[in-house]
Amino acid sequence: MRCVAAPIRDATGAISVSATRPYMPAARMRGLNHIVGRAARQVSAGLGHREP
């Protein structure tokens, strides 16, 4: 299994994408880091979190 996850600030939870290795090569996993992180920041901002 491979998983990319990012926390949601001001809420209990996280965004994650998981797949078995054949369906998520290492390069794809690295590419998802930015996408998942950006989505988590957008959701967090929508919930009122502000970066320091």
matplotlib code that plots the C-alpha trace (Angstrom):
import matplotlib.pyplot as plt

x = [0.0, 1.0, -0.7, -0.5, -2.2, -2.5, -4.2, -7.3, -6.7, -9.5, -11.3, -10.7, -9.5, -7.4, -7.5, -5.8, -5.3, -4.4, -3.7, -1.8, 1.7, 0.8, -1.7, 0.4, 4.0, 6.4, 6.4, 2.6, 2.7, 5.2, 3.0, 0.0, 1.9, 1.3, -2.3, -3.4, -1.6, -3.2, -6.6, -6.1, -5.0, -8.1, -10.5, -8.7, -9.0, -12.7, -13.1, -11.4, -7.8, -5.2, -1.5, 0.7]
y = [0.0, 3.6, 6.6, 10.3, 12.2, 15.8, 17.1, 19.3, 22.1, 23.2, 19.9, 16.3, 14.5, 14.4, 14.0, 10.9, 9.0, 5.3, 2.6, -0.6, -0.3, -1.5, 1.3, 4.1, 4.1, 6.2, 9.0, 9.3, 9.3, 12.2, 14.1, 13.7, 15.2, 18.7, 18.1, 16.5, 19.2, 22.0, 20.5, 20.1, 23.8, 24.9, 22.9, 24.1, 27.7, 27.2, 26.0, 29.2, 28.1, 30.8, 30.1, 31.9]
z = [0.0, -0.6, 0.9, 0.7, 3.5, 4.8, 8.0, 8.0, 10.5, 12.8, 12.3, 13.3, 10.2, 7.1, 3.4, 2.0, -1.2, -0.9, -3.5, -3.9, -5.3, -8.8, -9.1, -7.5, -8.7, -6.6, -9.1, -9.0, -5.2, -5.2, -7.6, -5.3, -2.4, -3.8, -4.8, -1.5, 0.5, -1.5, -1.1, 2.7, 2.9, 1.0, 3.2, 6.3, 5.1, 4.5, 8.1, 9.3, 9.8, 9.0, 8.5, 11.0]

ax = plt.figure().add_subplot(projection="3d")
ax.plot(x, y, z, "-o")
ax.set_aspect("equal")
plt.show()
